[in-house]
Amino acid sequence: MRTMALVAAVLAAPAAADDECSVAMADWQPRAAVEALAAREGWTIRRLHVDDGCYEIDGWDREGFEVEVKLDPGSLAVVEIEREERRRPKDRRK
């Protein structure tokens, strides 16, 4: 039983590596390009940072759902997008 679990873990490992980006820093698009892409896509950025060599946006989509978007830093292609069922909290200030 342990052997099968170990084999499954080893086979799954390369799939997890697909979420990582390996672009030389000299070939990265500037943060302003990421912000412009987010605006075109209707994403509101709460936090823009680097994770696993990729740009990562934590924020909300145009419908107000929380999203986490991983982008290839060279092409700005979407590597992964996760959409939560939580909506953006309403602004209670008046």
C-alpha positions as CSV (number, residue, x, y, z in Angstrom):
1,M,0.0,0.0,0.0
2,R,2.8,2.4,0.8
3,T,4.5,1.6,-2.5
4,M,1.4,2.6,-4.4
5,A,1.1,5.9,-2.5
6,L,4.8,6.6,-3.2
7,V,4.4,5.9,-6.9
8,A,1.3,8.2,-7.1
9,A,3.2,11.0,-5.3
10,V,6.2,10.7,-7.7
11,L,4.0,10.6,-10.7
12,A,2.1,13.7,-9.5
13,A,5.3,15.7,-8.8
14,P,6.0,16.8,-12.4
15,A,2.4,18.2,-12.7
16,A,2.9,20.4,-9.7
17,A,6.1,21.9,-11.3
18,D,3.9,23.2,-14.2
19,D,2.7,26.0,-11.9
20,E,6.3,27.4,-11.7
21,C,7.8,30.0,-14.1
22,S,11.4,30.0,-15.2
23,V,11.9,33.2,-17.2
24,A,15.1,35.1,-16.9
25,M,14.5,38.4,-15.0
26,A,15.8,40.4,-18.1
27,D,12.8,39.0,-20.1
28,W,10.1,39.9,-17.6
29,Q,7.3,42.3,-18.5
30,P,7.2,45.3,-16.1
31,R,4.7,45.5,-13.3
32,A,2.8,48.3,-15.2
33,A,2.1,45.7,-18.0
34,V,0.6,43.3,-15.4
35,E,-1.5,46.2,-14.0
36,A,-2.7,47.1,-17.5
37,L,-3.6,43.4,-18.2
38,A,-5.6,43.2,-14.9
39,A,-7.5,46.4,-15.9
40,R,-8.4,44.9,-19.3
41,E,-9.5,41.7,-17.8
42,G,-11.6,43.4,-15.1
43,W,-9.5,42.3,-12.2
44,T,-9.1,44.5,-9.2
45,I,-5.6,44.0,-7.6
46,R,-5.4,43.7,-3.9
47,R,-1.8,42.4,-3.9
48,L,0.7,41.9,-6.8
49,H,3.7,39.8,-5.9
50,V,6.0,37.0,-7.2
51,D,5.5,33.4,-6.3
52,D,7.3,30.4,-7.8
53,G,8.9,32.7,-10.3
54,C,5.5,33.9,-11.6
55,Y,3.6,37.1,-11.1
56,E,0.7,36.5,-8.8
57,I,-2.4,38.7,-8.5
58,D,-4.6,38.4,-5.4
59,G,-7.8,40.3,-5.9
60,W,-11.3,40.2,-7.4
61,D,-12.8,39.6,-10.8
62,R,-15.3,41.9,-12.5
63,E,-18.2,40.0,-10.8
64,G,-16.6,40.7,-7.4
65,F,-15.4,37.1,-6.7
66,E,-12.0,36.6,-5.1
67,V,-9.4,35.4,-7.6
68,E,-5.7,34.3,-7.5
69,V,-4.1,34.6,-10.9
70,K,-0.6,33.3,-11.7
71,L,1.0,34.8,-14.8
72,D,4.1,33.9,-16.8
73,P,6.3,37.0,-16.3
74,G,7.6,37.0,-19.9
75,S,4.5,36.6,-21.9
76,L,1.9,37.5,-19.2
77,A,0.0,34.3,-20.2
78,V,-2.3,32.9,-17.5
79,V,-0.5,29.9,-15.9
80,E,-3.3,29.3,-13.3
81,I,-6.4,31.0,-12.1
82,E,-8.4,30.2,-9.0
83,R,-11.7,31.7,-8.4
84,E,-13.2,31.5,-4.9
85,E,-16.9,31.6,-4.1
86,R,-16.4,34.5,-1.8
87,R,-17.3,37.9,-3.0
88,R,-15.5,41.2,-2.3
89,P,-16.6,42.7,1.0
90,K,-18.8,45.8,0.5
91,D,-17.4,49.1,1.6
92,R,-19.2,50.0,4.8
93,R,-17.8,53.5,5.0
94,K,-20.3,56.3,4.2
